[in-house]
Amino acid sequence: MRAHRAPTSGVCVLIAVVALGGFAPAQVPDSASASFSHVTASTPLANGIEVHNGKMVLRITAQREDVLRVRAACDGVLPEEASWAVLPDARTASVSVAQDSNDAVAGFHTQDLSVGVDRQTGLVTVRDAEGKVVEQDALPLTFTGTAFRLYKSMPSDEHYFGLGDKSGGLDRRNQAFTLWNTDAYRFQESTDPLYKSIPFFLSYRAGVAVGTLMDNTWRSSFDFGKESPVYYSFGALDGPIDYYIFLGPTPRKVIETYAWLTGKPPLPPRWAFGFQQSRYTYTPESRLMEVATRLRADHIPADALYLDIDFQDRNRPFTVNSQTFPDMPSILSKLKKMHFHVVAITDLHIANAPGQNYAPYESGMAADRFVHNPDGSVYTGAVWPGPSVFPDFTQAATRAWWGALYKPLVQMGFEGFWNDMNEPSVFDGPAGTMPGTTVHRIDEPGFQSRTGTHAELHNVYGMENSRATYEGMLKLEPDLRPFVLTRASYAGGQRYAATWTGDNSSTWNHLRMTAPMLKNLGLSGFAFAGADVGGFAGTATPDLLTKWIEVSAFQPIDRDHTEKGTGDQEPWVGGLAQEAVRRKFIDVRYRLMPYFYTVAEEAERTGIPMERPLFLDYPAAAKDRHAIDLDPGAYAEFLLGHDLLIAPSPYPEAPDAYTVEFPSASWYDFWTGERVEKPAPAPTVANSPTDVSNQLALTANVTPSLNDLPVYVRAGAIVPLEPLVESTDELPSGPLTVRVYVGDDCRGDLYTDDGKTFAYKRGEFLRMHFSCEKSPDGLRVVISPHEGTFLPWWKDLRIEVYGWKPLRKRVELEGREVSTKLERGANFFATTVPDSKNGMSILIQ
């Protein structure tokens, strides 16, 4: 075994007492630390600048015109050029800069950004092309032993988003967080840390957004004003100072740049967007079949069933309990014929079972695939199978070994895999995980071959587990899209897996917490995410389960899951009336599948999440350009794509009326097709902001109901829907519906493919663009020519028009009148025309 070599650039033991202009000496965090308090030398670089304070070095380079990279070291030696998160092409990108150094400042500028390092204080200021400050040091970069901390000025009206699925509100301001992947069973709003470590945040101020990514895998922390009202700070206990600053100025541009840095999520199979039913655990096989049969008998659309650890032999991953599942291939074959895709859990711990014919242990030990103690022995910790060993996923060879373990499960018929407990959770370990002194071996393309402690690699361990699973599935079935669900991850983990928010609870408050958690996960790269519907810990009341199913029907991953020992939580629990409401919302999800899938493909192409905060697409929603998601009444609102607004009550268990805030001036009610009317001035509604009417172009007062969920469509949206099916495997019968909600910026898109393979990367997809325009002649709807070679299931298009009435009730197709009659609905007119791969223009008069 190679000797352990720390990846850090040294330990600072200097003593620096710094007095800064504008800051009293008492504000310097630690007088027994070394601070980059002034510049002693500077060197221009083709793509940036390098400055020194004695031995300390600070290098700032431009990766793009709008992206800066900042690296520093206290001993003058920058750390290894490698990253688990940032893609090689982004990390090594470079643009030329113009130098701006003078006697007071060392700096440079690009087309979009300028950088200045004050020679007297060492403070860094970043400005946009107009000279506005977008990020500014408040205190010098500080080293304390192996730890470091960066301090940034915090304007009073700036807000912060990201860091993954942290609990609490959407805004991180006035809160502090630790990034250390943790098994947080029954977490609450105050619980921290949680399962994932995503050291990225988006700062937002009056419509202008800036992104910051700190690429450091060690235990780290972010303080957004809890320590001080004038600065925020972030840092780590060890490891490299390596962070990126990127200007939007729009929030969308920041997220697209984050995706450029860390990767975009691959498009899962279409069935992953269907309704998923799970629990801990469906066993024996008769219980699994009972649930599957009931879903089909009750005509509740569903695509996936999950098996938790009890299907295994003594909770050992990659095994099957032959007593409860005597013929797993047969049962999976039956379920496949019923159009169910079965997902199996595969926790990463491997039972320490020598001489027991347990193949994962035997093959792993033979190839030396497990994490070691400092003395060279294999580390053992207690988890579900009892004493267990843990794969060393920072070795490419270990990931390949792990991926090959899936071959028997894939051959049995499992179609997706669920990596749980991968923080890693260790029952008898310190703080519930592996000791920080355990040794990993890094043998990875792009990295120096060396060893590293678990303290360094803990936060990437779950990500590399899901990476091994994803790559293993690809190798076993190269043309099938993998579906991997992971609990723990790091920045860039979206490249390998979807995720969920972990072991939540069956309470109204946890339903309330879900939307902000998923919005921040989406902003942090995980476009495909969900929460355990109904709550994992405890038993949901019928009303809670109903409301949760309503909301989750519009979220990316829709998985109903609960723990062992709780009451049943399937959609029929609670009686026929509750089941009917739940079925209605699951039905709507399936009817909206063309829209869902189109939004999912946008996420793969751009990195923009499916579930979004309103400010991401509508930064100018309020007159003062504040993020309206932060208004008390809009706490629970979210966008599904650009065009659907879901507006649950901010207090879902309460019967009180509330105010829906809209991010633009004109919207339709999805359920009725009626245009939302601006309410007349009225007394303030309970729980609503007091100044909404002064800031927003449109609001609506809503009285909540158990059976309803407010959903709205942007005026100008064109939304595709399909006839109802009970699984995504089933081909719809009838025309594709194209709903045209007349308004400004009238447009929409549709994307589809075979939903299973990578053929779409070879051009076998279908993309269509829709637009509409009003004129004195009538309403013209334009369908673009088909892009791609994929042939759709539909032959005809049903055009439904909302918010506009024809005078002549006449339809022209490509300039010729057609005999098709206009159908009149409650709030729409409709006509059905043959689709054409060449596109068409439809004039309704």
JOTAGI-V177419 format. One record per residue. N is the residue number from 1. PHI is phi in degrees with one decimal (none if undefined). Layout:
n->N phi->PHI
n->N phi->PHI
This chain:
n->1 phi->none
n->2 phi->-67.3
n->3 phi->-67.9
n->4 phi->-67.9
n->5 phi->-130.3
n->6 phi->-65.8
n->7 phi->-83.1
n->8 phi->-76.4
n->9 phi->-95.8
n->10 phi->129.6
n->11 phi->-118.5
n->12 phi->-85.7
n->13 phi->-123.9
n->14 phi->-68.8
n->15 phi->-113.9
n->16 phi->-134.2
n->17 phi->-108.5
n->18 phi->-116.1
n->19 phi->-109.6
n->20 phi->-114.4
n->21 phi->-61.9
n->22 phi->90.5
n->23 phi->-130.2
n->24 phi->-71.8
n->25 phi->-55.2
n->26 phi->-64.1
n->27 phi->-81.2
n->28 phi->-65.1
n->29 phi->-57.4
n->30 phi->-152.3
n->31 phi->-69.4
n->32 phi->-96.3
n->33 phi->-138.7
n->34 phi->-104.9
n->35 phi->-121.3
n->36 phi->-81.1
n->37 phi->-95.3
n->38 phi->-165.5
n->39 phi->-107.3
n->40 phi->-99.1
n->41 phi->-160.1
n->42 phi->-141.9
n->43 phi->-133.5
n->44 phi->-72.3
n->45 phi->-121.0
n->46 phi->-59.5
n->47 phi->-117.1
n->48 phi->167.0
n->49 phi->-155.1
n->50 phi->-124.1
n->51 phi->-123.8
n->52 phi->-128.0
n->53 phi->-126.1
n->54 phi->62.4
n->55 phi->-76.4
n->56 phi->-67.7
n->57 phi->-128.6
n->58 phi->-133.9
n->59 phi->-116.7
n->60 phi->-122.2
n->61 phi->-129.0
n->62 phi->-103.1
n->63 phi->-78.6
n->64 phi->-141.3
n->65 phi->-61.3
n->66 phi->-116.6
n->67 phi->-129.8
n->68 phi->-112.7
n->69 phi->-120.0
n->70 phi->-119.4
n->71 phi->-128.9
n->72 phi->-151.3
n->73 phi->-152.6
n->74 phi->-83.1
n->75 phi->-110.6
n->76 phi->86.6
n->77 phi->-113.6
n->78 phi->-68.7
n->79 phi->-71.0
n->80 phi->-50.8
n->81 phi->-84.6
n->82 phi->-157.3
n->83 phi->-156.5
n->84 phi->-82.6
n->85 phi->-103.4
n->86 phi->-87.4
n->87 phi->-65.9
n->88 phi->-55.5
n->89 phi->-63.8
n->90 phi->-74.1
n->91 phi->-65.8
n->92 phi->-101.6
n->93 phi->-63.9
n->94 phi->-160.9
n->95 phi->-128.8
n->96 phi->-74.8
n->97 phi->-125.6
n->98 phi->-104.7
n->99 phi->-77.6
n->100 phi->-128.4
n->101 phi->-71.8
n->102 phi->-148.0
n->103 phi->-66.0
n->104 phi->-97.4
n->105 phi->-136.4
n->106 phi->-103.5
n->107 phi->-166.7
n->108 phi->-159.1
n->109 phi->-143.8
n->110 phi->-111.3
n->111 phi->-61.9
n->112 phi->-110.3
n->113 phi->-137.5
n->114 phi->-126.8
n->115 phi->-127.1
n->116 phi->-136.2
n->117 phi->-110.9
n->118 phi->-65.8
n->119 phi->-68.8
n->120 phi->-82.0
n->121 phi->-116.7
n->122 phi->76.5
n->123 phi->-79.2
n->124 phi->-103.0
n->125 phi->-123.9
n->126 phi->-115.8
n->127 phi->-123.7
n->128 phi->-85.5
n->129 phi->-63.4
n->130 phi->-90.6
n->131 phi->90.6
n->132 phi->-80.5
n->133 phi->-70.1
n->134 phi->-109.5
n->135 phi->-159.7
n->136 phi->-147.6
n->137 phi->-65.5
n->138 phi->-97.7
n->139 phi->-138.8
n->140 phi->-67.9
n->141 phi->-53.0
n->142 phi->-123.5
n->143 phi->-108.2
n->144 phi->-132.4
n->145 phi->63.0
n->146 phi->-86.2
n->147 phi->-85.3
n->148 phi->-144.9
n->149 phi->-150.4
n->150 phi->-114.6
n->151 phi->-122.9
n->152 phi->-123.7
n->153 phi->-61.5
n->154 phi->-124.1
n->155 phi->-57.6
n->156 phi->-66.1
n->157 phi->-109.1
n->158 phi->-96.9
n->159 phi->-130.0
n->160 phi->-133.9
n->161 phi->-137.4
n->162 phi->121.1
n->163 phi->64.2
n->164 phi->78.3
n->165 phi->-92.4
n->166 phi->-68.5
n->167 phi->-81.0
n->168 phi->91.0
n->169 phi->-77.6
n->170 phi->-65.3
n->171 phi->-81.2
n->172 phi->-88.0
n->173 phi->-61.6
n->174 phi->69.6
n->175 phi->-126.2
n->176 phi->-128.6
n->177 phi->-137.8
n->178 phi->-108.9
n->179 phi->-105.7
n->180 phi->-160.2
n->181 phi->-52.9
n->182 phi->-139.5
n->183 phi->-72.7
n->184 phi->-114.8
n->185 phi->-53.9
n->186 phi->56.8
n->187 phi->-58.9
n->188 phi->-127.3
n->189 phi->-61.8
n->190 phi->-95.1
n->191 phi->-74.6
n->192 phi->-161.4
n->193 phi->-82.0
n->194 phi->-116.8
n->195 phi->-79.1
n->196 phi->-122.0
n->197 phi->-123.5
n->198 phi->-119.2
n->199 phi->-79.6
n->200 phi->-128.7
n->201 phi->-143.2
n->202 phi->-112.1
n->203 phi->-96.4
n->204 phi->-138.9
n->205 phi->-145.4
n->206 phi->51.0
n->207 phi->89.2
n->208 phi->-105.8
n->209 phi->-119.6
n->210 phi->-134.8
n->211 phi->-106.0
n->212 phi->-136.3
n->213 phi->-122.1
n->214 phi->-97.8
n->215 phi->-92.3
n->216 phi->-148.4
n->217 phi->-90.7
n->218 phi->-73.1
n->219 phi->-56.2
n->220 phi->-135.2
n->221 phi->-148.8
n->222 phi->-132.3
n->223 phi->-123.2
n->224 phi->-100.6
n->225 phi->97.5
n->226 phi->-72.9
n->227 phi->-77.9
n->228 phi->-145.0
n->229 phi->-79.6
n->230 phi->-112.5
n->231 phi->-144.7
n->232 phi->-112.9
n->233 phi->-148.4
n->234 phi->-152.8
n->235 phi->-178.6
n->236 phi->-142.7
n->237 phi->-74.3
n->238 phi->-168.1
n->239 phi->89.7
n->240 phi->-77.2
n->241 phi->-89.4
n->242 phi->-152.2
n->243 phi->-140.4
n->244 phi->-118.8
n->245 phi->-120.6
n->246 phi->-139.5
n->247 phi->-84.6
n->248 phi->-72.5
n->249 phi->-76.3
n->250 phi->-84.1
n->251 phi->-58.1
n->252 phi->-59.6
n->253 phi->-64.0
n->254 phi->-59.7
n->255 phi->-67.8
n->256 phi->-63.6
n->257 phi->-69.7
n->258 phi->-58.6
n->259 phi->-67.0
n->260 phi->-63.0
n->261 phi->-73.3
n->262 phi->-112.1
n->263 phi->107.3
n->264 phi->-105.5
n->265 phi->-75.5
n->266 phi->-70.1
n->267 phi->-68.0
n->268 phi->-73.4
n->269 phi->-62.2
n->270 phi->-58.7
n->271 phi->-62.7
n->272 phi->-65.2
n->273 phi->-94.5
n->274 phi->-80.8
n->275 phi->-71.6
n->276 phi->-123.4
n->277 phi->-115.3
n->278 phi->-148.6
n->279 phi->-167.5
n->280 phi->-103.1
n->281 phi->-141.6
n->282 phi->-81.6
n->283 phi->-153.6
n->284 phi->-75.6
n->285 phi->-62.5
n->286 phi->-64.0
n->287 phi->-69.5
n->288 phi->-61.6
n->289 phi->-67.8
n->290 phi->-61.2
n->291 phi->-67.3
n->292 phi->-61.8
n->293 phi->-65.0
n->294 phi->-66.9
n->295 phi->-58.9
n->296 phi->-72.2
n->297 phi->-64.1
n->298 phi->-88.8
n->299 phi->55.2
n->300 phi->-98.8
n->301 phi->-55.9
n->302 phi->-161.0
n->303 phi->-123.9
n->304 phi->-135.5
n->305 phi->-123.8
n->306 phi->-116.4
n->307 phi->-116.3
n->308 phi->-85.5
n->309 phi->-62.4
n->310 phi->-68.7
n->311 phi->-74.8
n->312 phi->-89.6
n->313 phi->-78.4
n->314 phi->53.5
n->315 phi->62.5
n->316 phi->-90.8
n->317 phi->-57.0
n->318 phi->70.8
n->319 phi->-125.2
n->320 phi->-130.9
n->321 phi->-74.5
n->322 phi->-72.1
n->323 phi->-77.8
n->324 phi->-91.4
n->325 phi->-133.4
n->326 phi->-65.7
n->327 phi->-141.9
n->328 phi->-59.7
n->329 phi->-56.1
n->330 phi->-68.0
n->331 phi->-66.4
n->332 phi->-69.3
n->333 phi->-64.8
n->334 phi->-61.6
n->335 phi->-67.9
n->336 phi->-63.5
n->337 phi->-65.2
n->338 phi->-88.4
n->339 phi->66.9
n->340 phi->-109.6
n->341 phi->-108.3
n->342 phi->-101.7
n->343 phi->-107.6
n->344 phi->-108.7
n->345 phi->-74.5
n->346 phi->-139.5
n->347 phi->-61.2
n->348 phi->-83.2
n->349 phi->-73.7
n->350 phi->-112.4
n->351 phi->-56.3
n->352 phi->-78.7
n->353 phi->-132.5
n->354 phi->-65.4
n->355 phi->69.7
n->356 phi->-113.8
n->357 phi->60.2
n->358 phi->-95.6
n->359 phi->-59.0
n->360 phi->-58.6
n->361 phi->-69.2
n->362 phi->-62.9
n->363 phi->-70.8
n->364 phi->-66.9
n->365 phi->-66.9
n->366 phi->-62.4
n->367 phi->-99.0
n->368 phi->58.5
n->369 phi->-101.4
n->370 phi->-111.1
n->371 phi->-67.0
n->372 phi->-109.8
n->373 phi->-75.9
n->374 phi->-58.6
n->375 phi->-84.4
n->376 phi->96.7
n->377 phi->-76.4
n->378 phi->-77.3
n->379 phi->-71.6
n->380 phi->-127.9
n->381 phi->-140.7
n->382 phi->-87.4
n->383 phi->-139.9
n->384 phi->-57.4
n->385 phi->-80.1
n->386 phi->98.6
n->387 phi->-54.7
n->388 phi->-138.4
n->389 phi->-115.1
n->390 phi->-131.2
n->391 phi->-60.7
n->392 phi->-95.3
n->393 phi->-70.0
n->394 phi->-80.5
n->395 phi->-104.2
n->396 phi->-58.3
n->397 phi->-66.8
n->398 phi->-67.6
n->399 phi->-62.7
n->400 phi->-65.7
n->401 phi->-61.2
n->402 phi->-61.0
n->403 phi->-60.1
n->404 phi->-69.5
n->405 phi->-64.5
n->406 phi->-78.8
n->407 phi->-55.4
n->408 phi->-61.8
n->409 phi->-68.3
n->410 phi->-64.4
n->411 phi->-64.7
n->412 phi->-67.5
n->413 phi->122.8
n->414 phi->-66.5
n->415 phi->-118.9
n->416 phi->-153.0
n->417 phi->-138.0
n->418 phi->-124.2
n->419 phi->-94.1
n->420 phi->-107.7
n->421 phi->59.7
n->422 phi->-102.7
n->423 phi->-66.8
n->424 phi->-88.4
n->425 phi->-87.3
n->426 phi->-132.1
n->427 phi->-62.5
n->428 phi->-107.7
n->429 phi->-88.2
n->430 phi->-62.5
n->431 phi->55.1
n->432 phi->76.6
n->433 phi->-143.6
n->434 phi->-74.3
n->435 phi->-59.4
n->436 phi->-65.4
n->437 phi->-87.9
n->438 phi->-61.5
n->439 phi->-113.6
n->440 phi->-106.3
n->441 phi->-109.1
n->442 phi->-90.4
n->443 phi->-136.6
n->444 phi->-145.3
n->445 phi->-53.3
n->446 phi->93.5
n->447 phi->-116.3
n->448 phi->-67.8
n->449 phi->-73.0
n->450 phi->-165.1
n->451 phi->-106.3
n->452 phi->-147.6
n->453 phi->-78.5
n->454 phi->-63.7
n->455 phi->-58.1
n->456 phi->-78.7
n->457 phi->-108.2
n->458 phi->-52.2
n->459 phi->-72.0
n->460 phi->-101.0
n->461 phi->-62.6
n->462 phi->-65.2
n->463 phi->-62.5
n->464 phi->-69.5
n->465 phi->-62.7
n->466 phi->-67.1
n->467 phi->-61.5
n->468 phi->-61.5
n->469 phi->-66.5
n->470 phi->-60.0
n->471 phi->-67.5
n->472 phi->-65.4
n->473 phi->-63.5
n->474 phi->-62.1
n->475 phi->-68.1
n->476 phi->-72.1
n->477 phi->-136.7
n->478 phi->-60.5
n->479 phi->-103.9
n->480 phi->-103.2
n->481 phi->-73.4
n->482 phi->-71.3
n->483 phi->-122.7
n->484 phi->-124.9
n->485 phi->-117.2
n->486 phi->-122.2
n->487 phi->-93.3
n->488 phi->-107.6
n->489 phi->-166.5
n->490 phi->-139.5
n->491 phi->-54.3
n->492 phi->95.1
n->493 phi->-63.7
n->494 phi->-63.5
n->495 phi->-70.3
n->496 phi->-122.8
n->497 phi->-155.5
n->498 phi->-80.7
n->499 phi->-147.6
n->500 phi->-143.2
n->501 phi->-86.2
n->502 phi->88.8
n->503 phi->-82.3
n->504 phi->-77.4
n->505 phi->-123.3
n->506 phi->-84.4
n->507 phi->-134.9
n->508 phi->-61.9
n->509 phi->-65.8
n->510 phi->-70.8
n->511 phi->-61.3
n->512 phi->-62.9
n->513 phi->-73.6
n->514 phi->-64.2
n->515 phi->-59.6
n->516 phi->-63.7
n->517 phi->-65.6
n->518 phi->-70.6
n->519 phi->-64.4
n->520 phi->-70.0
n->521 phi->-61.8
n->522 phi->-61.4
n->523 phi->-63.2
n->524 phi->-94.6
n->525 phi->105.2
n->526 phi->-89.0
n->527 phi->-67.8
n->528 phi->-107.5
n->529 phi->-146.8
n->530 phi->-155.2
n->531 phi->-130.0
n->532 phi->-62.5
n->533 phi->-66.9
n->534 phi->88.3
n->535 phi->91.5
n->536 phi->-85.8
n->537 phi->-90.6
n->538 phi->99.6
n->539 phi->-110.6
n->540 phi->-73.4
n->541 phi->-69.5
n->542 phi->-55.9
n->543 phi->-67.1
n->544 phi->-63.5
n->545 phi->-62.4
n->546 phi->-60.9
n->547 phi->-64.3
n->548 phi->-65.6
n->549 phi->-64.1
n->550 phi->-60.3
n->551 phi->-68.8
n->552 phi->-67.3
n->553 phi->-61.1
n->554 phi->-112.5
n->555 phi->-110.0
n->556 phi->-58.5
n->557 phi->-108.9
n->558 phi->-118.6
n->559 phi->-118.8
n->560 phi->-84.1
n->561 phi->-146.6
n->562 phi->-149.5
n->563 phi->-91.0
n->564 phi->-63.5
n->565 phi->90.4
n->566 phi->-94.3
n->567 phi->-69.2
n->568 phi->-60.1
n->569 phi->-138.6
n->570 phi->-76.3
n->571 phi->-60.5
n->572 phi->-88.7
n->573 phi->-68.1
n->574 phi->107.7
n->575 phi->109.7
n->576 phi->-64.3
n->577 phi->-65.1
n->578 phi->-64.7
n->579 phi->-61.0
n->580 phi->-62.9
n->581 phi->-65.8
n->582 phi->-62.7
n->583 phi->-61.0
n->584 phi->-55.4
n->585 phi->-76.9
n->586 phi->-66.6
n->587 phi->-57.0
n->588 phi->-62.5
n->589 phi->-56.3
n->590 phi->-71.4
n->591 phi->-66.0
n->592 phi->-86.5
n->593 phi->-55.4
n->594 phi->-59.6
n->595 phi->-70.8
n->596 phi->-52.5
n->597 phi->-68.3
n->598 phi->-65.0
n->599 phi->-67.8
n->600 phi->-64.4
n->601 phi->-66.0
n->602 phi->-60.3
n->603 phi->-63.1
n->604 phi->-64.1
n->605 phi->-80.2
n->606 phi->-122.1
n->607 phi->87.9
n->608 phi->-71.6
n->609 phi->-71.0
n->610 phi->-70.6
n->611 phi->-89.1
n->612 phi->-133.1
n->613 phi->-70.1
n->614 phi->-63.7
n->615 phi->-68.0
n->616 phi->-63.4
n->617 phi->-99.0
n->618 phi->-131.9
n->619 phi->-67.8
n->620 phi->-100.1
n->621 phi->-60.8
n->622 phi->-100.5
n->623 phi->-59.5
n->624 phi->-90.0
n->625 phi->62.6
n->626 phi->-77.9
n->627 phi->-75.0
n->628 phi->-69.1
n->629 phi->-58.3
n->630 phi->-84.7
n->631 phi->-68.2
n->632 phi->-53.6
n->633 phi->-72.2
n->634 phi->-100.1
n->635 phi->-51.4
n->636 phi->-94.8
n->637 phi->-71.1
n->638 phi->-156.1
n->639 phi->-98.2
n->640 phi->-107.2
n->641 phi->67.3
n->642 phi->-81.6
n->643 phi->-112.9
n->644 phi->-111.0
n->645 phi->-112.9
n->646 phi->-106.5
n->647 phi->-131.7
n->648 phi->-66.0
n->649 phi->-64.7
n->650 phi->-65.7
n->651 phi->-127.9
n->652 phi->-64.7
n->653 phi->-85.6
n->654 phi->-96.2
n->655 phi->-86.9
n->656 phi->-69.9
n->657 phi->-65.4
n->658 phi->-146.4
n->659 phi->-105.5
n->660 phi->-86.3
n->661 phi->-103.9
n->662 phi->-103.8
n->663 phi->-85.2
n->664 phi->-151.7
n->665 phi->-82.7
n->666 phi->-140.9
n->667 phi->-141.4
n->668 phi->-115.1
n->669 phi->-76.5
n->670 phi->-61.4
n->671 phi->-78.7
n->672 phi->-104.4
n->673 phi->80.2
n->674 phi->-81.7
n->675 phi->-72.4
n->676 phi->-73.3
n->677 phi->-91.7
n->678 phi->-67.2
n->679 phi->-70.6
n->680 phi->-69.0
n->681 phi->-53.3
n->682 phi->-147.6
n->683 phi->-57.2
n->684 phi->-58.0
n->685 phi->-78.2
n->686 phi->-53.1
n->687 phi->70.4
n->688 phi->-103.3
n->689 phi->-63.5
n->690 phi->-82.0
n->691 phi->-114.3
n->692 phi->-58.1
n->693 phi->-63.0
n->694 phi->-80.9
n->695 phi->-102.7
n->696 phi->-114.2
n->697 phi->-79.2
n->698 phi->-153.1
n->699 phi->-137.7
n->700 phi->-146.5
n->701 phi->-92.9
n->702 phi->-129.3
n->703 phi->-104.5
n->704 phi->-66.7
n->705 phi->-140.9
n->706 phi->-60.1
n->707 phi->-88.5
n->708 phi->-128.9
n->709 phi->-140.8
n->710 phi->-65.6
n->711 phi->-133.1
n->712 phi->-130.6
n->713 phi->-122.4
n->714 phi->-61.1
n->715 phi->-63.9
n->716 phi->105.6
n->717 phi->-77.2
n->718 phi->-124.5
n->719 phi->-116.9
n->720 phi->-86.1
n->721 phi->-134.9
n->722 phi->-128.5
n->723 phi->-59.9
n->724 phi->-68.6
n->725 phi->-128.5
n->726 phi->-102.2
n->727 phi->-160.4
n->728 phi->-71.2
n->729 phi->-71.7
n->730 phi->-82.8
n->731 phi->-76.5
n->732 phi->-63.8
n->733 phi->-119.4
n->734 phi->122.2
n->735 phi->-80.9
n->736 phi->-77.8
n->737 phi->-89.7
n->738 phi->-119.3
n->739 phi->-87.9
n->740 phi->-105.7
n->741 phi->-100.8
n->742 phi->-61.8
n->743 phi->174.9
n->744 phi->-67.7
n->745 phi->50.3
n->746 phi->-81.3
n->747 phi->-163.3
n->748 phi->-169.9
n->749 phi->-140.6
n->750 phi->-140.1
n->751 phi->-130.4
n->752 phi->-152.7
n->753 phi->-159.8
n->754 phi->-74.7
n->755 phi->75.7
n->756 phi->-133.0
n->757 phi->-105.5
n->758 phi->-95.3
n->759 phi->-58.6
n->760 phi->-62.3
n->761 phi->-73.8
n->762 phi->-103.7
n->763 phi->95.3
n->764 phi->-89.2
n->765 phi->-141.6
n->766 phi->-131.0
n->767 phi->-127.1
n->768 phi->-130.6
n->769 phi->-117.5
n->770 phi->-118.7
n->771 phi->-150.1
n->772 phi->-144.5
n->773 phi->-151.3
n->774 phi->-88.1
n->775 phi->-152.7
n->776 phi->-58.9
n->777 phi->-78.0
n->778 phi->139.2
n->779 phi->-111.1
n->780 phi->-105.0
n->781 phi->-108.9
n->782 phi->-112.6
n->783 phi->-107.8
n->784 phi->-71.8
n->785 phi->-58.7
n->786 phi->-65.2
n->787 phi->-103.0
n->788 phi->91.0
n->789 phi->-107.9
n->790 phi->-73.3
n->791 phi->-94.2
n->792 phi->-77.6
n->793 phi->-77.4
n->794 phi->-93.2
n->795 phi->-110.3
n->796 phi->-123.5
n->797 phi->-116.8
n->798 phi->-98.6
n->799 phi->-93.6
n->800 phi->-106.7
n->801 phi->-114.0
n->802 phi->-115.3
n->803 phi->82.4
n->804 phi->-158.1
n->805 phi->-120.2
n->806 phi->-73.8
n->807 phi->-94.2
n->808 phi->-99.3
n->809 phi->54.0
n->810 phi->-127.3
n->811 phi->-124.5
n->812 phi->-113.1
n->813 phi->-118.2
n->814 phi->52.6
n->815 phi->84.0
n->816 phi->-116.5
n->817 phi->-66.3
n->818 phi->-115.6
n->819 phi->-80.6
n->820 phi->-57.9
n->821 phi->-87.2
n->822 phi->-80.9
n->823 phi->-91.5
n->824 phi->-105.5
n->825 phi->-109.9
n->826 phi->-59.9
n->827 phi->-137.2
n->828 phi->-150.4
n->829 phi->-120.3
n->830 phi->-140.2
n->831 phi->-143.1
n->832 phi->-116.5
n->833 phi->-132.8
n->834 phi->-66.9
n->835 phi->-75.4
n->836 phi->-138.8
n->837 phi->-65.0
n->838 phi->-88.9
n->839 phi->80.9
n->840 phi->-166.0
n->841 phi->-122.5
n->842 phi->-118.2
n->843 phi->-108.9
n->844 phi->-108.1
n->845 phi->-121.1
